[in-house]
Amino acid sequence: MIPSQSSRLAPGLGASTGSVADKIRGAMAVGKTRWGMLALVFFATTLNYIDRAALGVMQPILAKEMSWTAMDYANINFWFQVGYAIGFVLQGRLIDRIGVKRVFFCAVLLWSLATGAHGLATSAVGFMVCRFILGLTEAANYPACVKTTRLWFPAGERAVATGIFNAGTNVGAMFTPMLLPLVLHVWGWQAAFLCMAALGGIWLLFWGLKYFNPEDHPTVKQSELDYIQAQDEPDQVRVPFSRILRMRGTWAFALAYSITAPVFWFYLYWLPPFLNQQYNLGINVTQMGIPLIIIYLTADFGSVGGGILSSFLIGRGLNPIKARLVSMLLFACCIIGVIMAAGASNLWMAVFAISLAIGAHQAWTANIWSLVMDYTPKHMMSTVFGFGGMCAAIGGMFMTQLVGHILTITNNNYTVLFTLIPAMYFIALTWLYFMAPRKVPTLEN
């Protein structure tokens, strides 16, 4: 007999009774192995964003040394998005076919080598080549993380787990301006890329030794395995990629994600140059570092808090899909305040507006990823997510070019860009409301 939704959630974070501390203790009492698997993908995501965020922080130094224009920088990021788009759909499919452990290991190995290769580049073209390879390999991160979460966590814990591993993006973006200035000062920018590559090698050791799927893990308790796999799902059927492209849920996620995901890339790539230009900040911990740390620390709270909110609503009896959509509406409203950022009269007003928006964005992201997990069969999870990620990367390619063009013709005026951001979330939410399936579909041969 399959346990009811309430009984499945009772021991964990989705339970409808008890304090938050009681729910956390209940979730840990079921077993701790799944949280160890989550820690592995959290640190992978942190490394992923350290590698990405470093370019934005070092942009003033590299632009001066290599005489980059705004369009050179835009083109460097554009070629990252090209590689990212291709890598998303290819590696998402590979993860479903070959397995998350082997594919993700190879991807992190290759992206670490690509990161180190940045230290050998001597021109904008060299950086374009390195960023293309980096994007191609880093694209495995989120399909792998989402697949791991889908395999290891039941519906009532997925949004929290997603928020935790996605918080690695903010931790990576936050630690980069804290540690990078020291490395730059002591060894120079070439050594900074080599240090980041070495961190990837350390992570590979832990992933290779510690990660297993639930049914293959040598030490997972049977009670935890039963808890993870208690939800009744349709039988797994091998589905061709063409069939997946005809599924309503594939397009519900792909288009909504492609509208909103590029916003975070805008923050990642253009926020350091924006702050540097508007407020004459230097590349050091006290000037550039502290504002970015505050912004990305807020994003961490948003990432985890967004997952807690929808899990709470599920625990109160709301359907998981509806719980995600209600939560996303609230977060979209919070993003409206980012319009004030471009015209802020001082640094800290801009930091407050951006912090609120980026925190709400990460809360939104935790829920849109959980939503696609809720209605997608687990054996095609990485394929669906990879296709959506490819669409988002293509959107990011065009947004990067649009940002570079707007800044060029407006003499680096960010007002139009910050004004457009909130509308993107409401468009995406409307699409999801009408198109997202309300349950996992039954597939037949």
C-alpha positions in Angstrom: 0.0 0.0 0.0 1.3 3.5 -0.9 1.2 5.8 2.1 -1.0 8.9 1.9 0.5 12.3 1.1 0.1 13.4 4.8 1.8 10.3 6.1 4.6 10.6 3.7 5.3 14.2 4.8 4.7 13.7 8.5 8.3 12.9 9.5 9.9 15.6 7.3 10.0 19.2 6.4 6.6 19.1 4.7 4.8 18.1 7.9 1.8 20.3 8.8 2.3 20.2 12.6 5.1 21.2 15.0 7.8 23.9 15.0 10.4 24.3 12.3 13.0 22.7 14.7 10.7 19.7 15.2 10.4 19.3 11.4 14.1 19.5 10.9 14.7 16.9 13.7 12.0 14.7 12.1 13.6 15.0 8.7 17.0 14.1 10.1 15.6 11.2 12.1 14.4 9.5 9.0 18.0 9.3 7.8 20.9 11.6 7.0 22.4 10.1 3.9 20.3 12.2 1.5 21.6 15.4 3.1 25.2 14.2 2.5 24.3 13.8 -1.2 22.8 17.3 -1.1 26.1 18.6 0.4 28.0 17.2 -2.6 25.9 19.1 -5.2 25.9 22.2 -3.0 29.7 22.4 -3.1 29.7 21.6 -6.8 27.3 24.5 -7.4 29.5 26.8 -5.3 32.6 25.9 -7.4 30.5 26.4 -10.5 29.7 30.0 -9.6 33.2 30.8 -8.3 34.4 30.0 -11.8 31.7 32.1 -13.4 31.7 35.1 -11.0 35.5 35.5 -11.1 35.3 37.0 -14.6 32.9 39.7 -13.5 35.0 40.7 -10.5 38.2 40.8 -12.6 36.6 42.5 -15.6 38.1 46.0 -14.8 41.6 44.5 -14.6 41.3 42.3 -17.7 39.6 45.1 -19.7 42.4 47.5 -18.9 45.2 44.9 -19.6 43.6 43.7 -22.9 41.8 46.9 -24.0 38.3 45.3 -23.9 35.3 47.3 -25.0 31.8 46.8 -23.5 31.0 44.7 -26.6 34.1 42.6 -26.2 33.0 41.7 -22.7 29.5 41.0 -23.9 30.9 38.7 -26.7 33.0 36.8 -24.2 29.9 36.1 -22.1 27.9 35.4 -25.3 30.2 32.5 -26.2 29.9 31.1 -22.7 26.1 31.0 -23.3 26.6 29.3 -26.6 28.5 26.5 -25.0 26.1 26.5 -22.1 23.1 26.0 -24.4 24.7 23.1 -26.3 26.0 21.5 -23.1 22.7 21.7 -21.3 20.7 19.6 -23.7 23.5 17.1 -24.4 24.5 16.5 -20.9 21.0 16.4 -19.6 20.3 13.6 -22.0 23.6 11.8 -21.1 22.8 12.0 -17.3 19.5 10.2 -17.9 21.1 7.6 -20.1 24.5 6.9 -18.5 23.9 8.1 -14.9 24.5 11.2 -12.9 27.7 10.0 -11.1 29.9 9.3 -14.2 28.6 12.2 -16.4 29.0 14.8 -13.6 32.5 13.5 -12.7 33.7 14.0 -16.3 32.0 17.4 -16.6 33.6 18.8 -13.5 37.0 17.5 -14.6 36.7 19.2 -17.9 35.3 22.5 -16.6 38.2 22.6 -14.1 40.7 22.2 -16.9 38.9 24.9 -18.9 39.0 27.3 -15.9 42.7 26.8 -15.6 43.2 27.5 -19.3 41.9 31.0 -18.8 45.2 31.8 -17.2 46.9 31.2 -20.6 44.6 33.5 -22.6 46.1 36.8 -23.9 43.2 38.4 -25.8 39.4 38.7 -26.0 39.3 35.9 -28.6 41.3 33.6 -26.2 38.8 34.3 -23.5 35.9 33.6 -25.9 37.3 30.1 -26.6 37.9 29.4 -22.9 34.4 30.6 -21.9 32.8 28.5 -24.7 34.5 25.3 -23.3 33.6 26.3 -19.8 30.0 26.8 -20.7 29.8 23.5 -22.5 31.0 21.6 -19.5 29.5 23.7 -16.6 26.1 23.1 -18.1 26.1 19.7 -16.5 25.9 21.2 -13.0 22.2 21.9 -12.8 20.8 18.9 -14.6 23.0 16.8 -12.3 21.9 18.7 -9.2 18.2 18.5 -10.1 18.5 14.8 -10.9 20.2 14.1 -7.6 17.5 16.0 -5.7 14.7 14.3 -7.7 16.3 10.9 -6.8 17.0 11.6 -3.2 14.1 13.7 -1.9 10.3 13.3 -1.7 8.0 16.1 -2.8 7.7 17.8 0.6 11.4 18.3 0.9 12.4 19.0 -2.7 12.0 22.8 -2.6 14.1 23.1 0.5 16.7 20.8 -0.9 16.7 22.7 -4.2 17.0 26.0 -2.3 20.0 24.6 -0.4 22.0 23.4 -3.3 21.1 26.5 -5.4 22.3 28.6 -2.5 25.7 27.5 -3.6 25.4 29.9 -6.5 25.3 32.8 -4.0 28.0 31.4 -1.8 30.2 31.1 -4.8 29.4 34.6 -6.0 29.9 35.9 -2.4 33.2 34.2 -1.7 34.7 35.3 -5.0 35.0 39.0 -4.2 36.2 38.1 -0.7 39.1 35.8 -1.7 39.9 36.9 -5.2 41.4 40.3 -4.4 44.0 38.6 -2.1 45.0 36.1 -4.9 45.2 38.9 -7.4 47.4 41.0 -5.2 49.8 38.2 -4.3 50.0 36.1 -7.5 48.1 37.9 -10.3 45.0 37.1 -12.4 46.6 34.0 -14.1 47.2 32.3 -10.8 43.6 33.1 -9.8 42.3 30.8 -12.6 44.7 28.0 -11.7 43.6 28.1 -8.0 40.0 27.7 -9.0 40.9 24.8 -11.2 42.6 23.1 -8.2 39.4 23.4 -6.1 37.6 21.4 -8.8 40.1 18.6 -8.4 39.4 18.4 -4.7 35.7 18.1 -5.2 36.2 15.3 -7.8 37.8 13.2 -5.1 34.8 13.4 -2.8 32.2 12.9 -5.5 34.0 9.8 -6.9 34.2 8.2 -3.4 30.9 9.3 -1.8 28.1 9.6 -4.4 25.7 6.8 -5.1 22.0 6.6 -6.3 19.6 5.7 -3.4 19.1 2.1 -4.3 22.9 1.6 -4.8 24.2 3.4 -1.7 26.1 1.0 0.6 25.1 2.6 3.9 21.6 4.2 3.4 19.1 3.0 6.0 16.1 1.1 4.7 13.8 3.5 6.5 15.3 6.5 4.6 15.1 4.6 1.3 11.4 3.8 2.0 10.7 7.5 2.8 12.4 8.7 -0.3 10.6 6.2 -2.6 7.2 6.2 -0.9 5.5 8.4 -3.6 3.6 6.3 -6.1 4.8 7.0 -9.6 3.9 5.6 -13.1 6.2 2.8 -14.3 9.3 4.0 -16.1 9.1 3.8 -19.8 11.9 4.5 -22.2 10.9 7.6 -24.1 12.6 9.0 -27.2 13.7 12.6 -27.1 11.1 13.6 -29.8 8.3 12.4 -27.4 9.7 14.4 -24.6 9.7 17.5 -26.8 5.9 17.0 -27.4 5.2 16.9 -23.7 3.3 19.9 -22.3 5.4 20.0 -19.2 8.6 20.3 -21.1 7.5 23.5 -22.8 5.9 24.9 -19.6 9.2 24.8 -17.9 11.4 25.6 -20.8 9.8 28.9 -21.8 9.2 30.2 -18.3 12.8 29.4 -17.3 14.2 30.9 -20.4 12.5 34.2 -19.6 13.7 34.5 -16.0 17.1 32.6 -15.8 19.0 35.2 -17.8 18.3 37.8 -15.0 20.7 36.1 -12.6 23.4 36.0 -15.3 22.8 39.7 -15.8 23.5 40.2 -12.1 26.5 37.9 -12.2 28.2 39.4 -15.2 27.2 43.1 -15.0 26.6 43.9 -11.3 30.3 44.4 -10.5 30.8 46.7 -13.5 27.6 48.6 -12.6 28.7 49.2 -9.0 32.2 50.0 -10.1 30.9 52.6 -12.6 28.1 54.1 -10.5 30.0 54.4 -7.2 33.7 54.3 -8.2 34.4 51.1 -6.2 37.8 49.5 -6.3 38.5 45.7 -6.6 39.0 45.0 -3.0 37.1 43.5 -0.1 36.1 46.7 1.6 34.8 48.5 -1.5 33.6 46.0 -4.1 33.6 43.0 -1.8 31.2 44.1 1.0 28.3 45.2 -1.2 28.5 41.9 -3.2 28.7 39.8 -0.1 25.6 41.5 1.3 23.7 41.0 -2.0 24.6 37.4 -2.3 24.1 36.6 1.4 20.5 37.9 0.9 20.2 35.7 -2.1 21.2 32.7 0.1 18.3 33.5 2.5 16.0 33.8 -0.4 17.0 30.5 -1.9 16.4 28.5 1.2 13.5 30.6 2.4 11.6 30.2 -0.9 11.8 26.4 -0.5 10.6 26.6 3.1 7.5 28.6 2.1 6.3 26.2 -0.6 7.1 23.2 1.7 5.0 24.8 4.4 2.1 25.3 2.1 2.3 21.6 1.0 2.3 20.6 4.6 -0.9 22.6 5.1 -2.5 20.4 2.4 -2.0 22.5 -0.8 -1.2 20.6 -4.0 2.6 20.9 -4.6 2.1 22.6 -8.0 -0.3 25.2 -6.6 2.1 25.7 -3.6 4.9 26.5 -6.0 2.8 28.9 -8.1 1.5 30.8 -5.1 5.0 31.2 -3.7 6.3 32.4 -7.1 3.7 35.1 -7.3 4.8 36.5 -3.9 8.4 36.5 -5.0 7.6 38.2 -8.3 6.0 41.0 -6.4 9.2 41.4 -4.3 11.3 41.9 -7.4 9.5 45.1 -8.5 11.7 47.2 -6.2 14.8 46.6 -8.3 13.6 49.4 -10.6 14.9 51.8 -8.0 18.5 50.5 -8.3 19.7 52.4 -11.4 18.6 55.7 -10.0 19.6 55.2 -6.4 21.3 58.2 -4.9 23.8 56.2 -2.9 25.4 52.8 -2.9 23.5 51.3 0.0 20.1 52.2 -1.5 21.1 50.3 -4.7 22.4 47.4 -2.7 19.1 47.1 -0.8 17.0 47.2 -4.0 19.2 44.6 -5.7 19.5 42.4 -2.6 15.7 42.1 -2.3 15.4 41.4 -6.0 18.1 38.8 -6.2 16.9 37.1 -3.0 13.4 36.9 -4.5 14.9 35.6 -7.8 16.6 32.7 -6.0 13.4 31.9 -4.1 11.6 31.9 -7.4 14.3 29.6 -8.9 14.0 27.1 -6.0 10.3 26.8 -6.8 10.4 26.6 -10.6 12.9 23.8 -10.3 10.8 22.0 -7.7 7.8 22.5 -9.9 9.3 20.8 -12.9 10.4 17.9 -10.5 6.9 17.6 -9.2 5.3 16.8 -12.6 8.3 15.1 -14.5 9.0 11.3 -14.2 12.4 10.8 -12.6 13.9 8.8 -15.4 13.6 11.8 -17.8 14.2 14.5 -15.3 17.7 15.6 -16.6 16.5 15.5 -20.2 13.6 17.8 -19.5 15.6 20.1 -17.3 18.5 20.1 -19.8 16.2 21.1 -22.7 14.8 23.9 -20.5 18.3 24.9 -19.6 19.3 25.0 -23.2 16.4 27.4 -24.0 17.4 29.5 -21.0 21.0 29.7 -22.2 19.8 30.8 -25.7 17.8 33.5 -24.0 20.9 34.4 -22.0 22.9 34.7 -25.3 20.5 37.2 -26.7 20.1 39.0 -23.4 23.9 39.4 -23.1 24.0 41.0 -26.6 21.0 43.2 -25.7 22.7 44.4 -22.5 25.9 45.2 -24.4 24.0 47.0 -27.1 21.9 49.1 -24.7 24.9 50.0 -22.6 26.8 51.0 -25.7 24.1 53.3 -27.1 23.1 54.8 -23.7 26.7 55.4 -22.6 26.4 52.7 -19.8 23.0 53.7 -18.5 21.4 50.8 -16.6 17.9 52.3 -16.1 16.2 50.5 -19.0 17.6 47.1 -17.9 16.5 47.3 -14.3 13.0 48.5 -15.4 12.5 45.4 -17.7 13.4 42.8 -15.1 10.2 42.6 -13.0 7.9 42.2 -16.1 9.8 39.0 -17.1 8.7 37.2 -13.9 5.0 38.0 -14.4 5.1 36.9 -18.0 6.7 33.6 -17.0 4.3 33.0 -14.1 1.2 33.5 -16.4 2.7 31.0 -18.8 3.3 28.4 -16.0 -0.2 28.9 -14.5 -1.9 27.8 -17.8 0.7 25.3 -19.0 2.2 23.4 -16.0 0.7 19.9 -15.6 -0.8 19.2 -12.2 0.6 15.7 -11.8 3.2 13.2 -13.1 1.9 12.0 -16.5 1.3 8.3 -17.2 3.4 7.3 -20.2 2.8 4.2 -22.4 5.0 2.5 -25.0 
